[in-house]
Amino acid sequence: MATDGDELGERMRAVARAQHKFNVSVAHVMDLAPNDVWALEHLLADGPLGPADLARRLGMTSASATTLVDRLEAAGHVSRRPHPTDRRRLVVAPTEQASHDAYAAIALFLADLEAAEADLTAGEREVVARYLDRVIAALRSFGEVDGIQ
């Protein structure tokens, strides 16, 4: 079955819509706001970040990011730690509890992804990976226009 560029584009838009719904669902399961889940995603994927870095990645003000970090800290999902090289700064780090709760919230989703990947041949996985790498690069490049990381 041949799939043209328009069909792939529509599928990518459908992925974006599904991703949004997924994040809202994860936030609900974890009893967090959707932006809190996005913040945890960044912290769990990339490690500790300064509050200003987190604000930039989320496209929000420093004051809003501080409020978000306060909520996550109160929920036991992050801790504030001294910056490893700059005594004047703090970093926000995910806790083991955050990792555990996030994994528990998405375990079924991860199992479904593994099953979908298992249905692919090595060549198909290579093609999908190459396509997704280009999509990721395009999305990151677009975000850099506004200074969002």
C-alpha positions, 0 to 999 in steps of 0.5 A: 500500500503506497502512502503519499506525502499528504497521507504522512503529513496527516498522520504526523498531525494525528500523532501530534493530536494524540500526543497532546491527549496522551499528555493530558491523560498522563497528567490526570493519572499523575494528578498534575497539570499538563505543563508539569508533565512536560517539565518532568519529561524534560527533567527525566530525559535530560537530567537536572536543569536550571529553572530558567532553562526549564522555563525556556524549554516550556516557553513560559516565564521564569515566574511561572516556571518557579510556580510549576517547580514549587508544585512538583516539589510539593508533590515529591517529584523534584528537588532543588539542588545546588548547581554543580559548578556555580554556587549562586545557582540551583538546579531542579532534579527529578526524584526517584518517585517521579521516575517511578510514577511516570513509568507507572503512568505510561507502562501500558503505552510502552508495552503497546509501542514495543508490540508495534516495533516487534511487528516491524522488520529490521529494514522497516525499523531503519526506515521509520527511525530515519523518518522520525529522526528527520521529523524530530530535526524539523520540529527542533529547528522550527522551535529554535526560531522562537528560541524555545529549546 
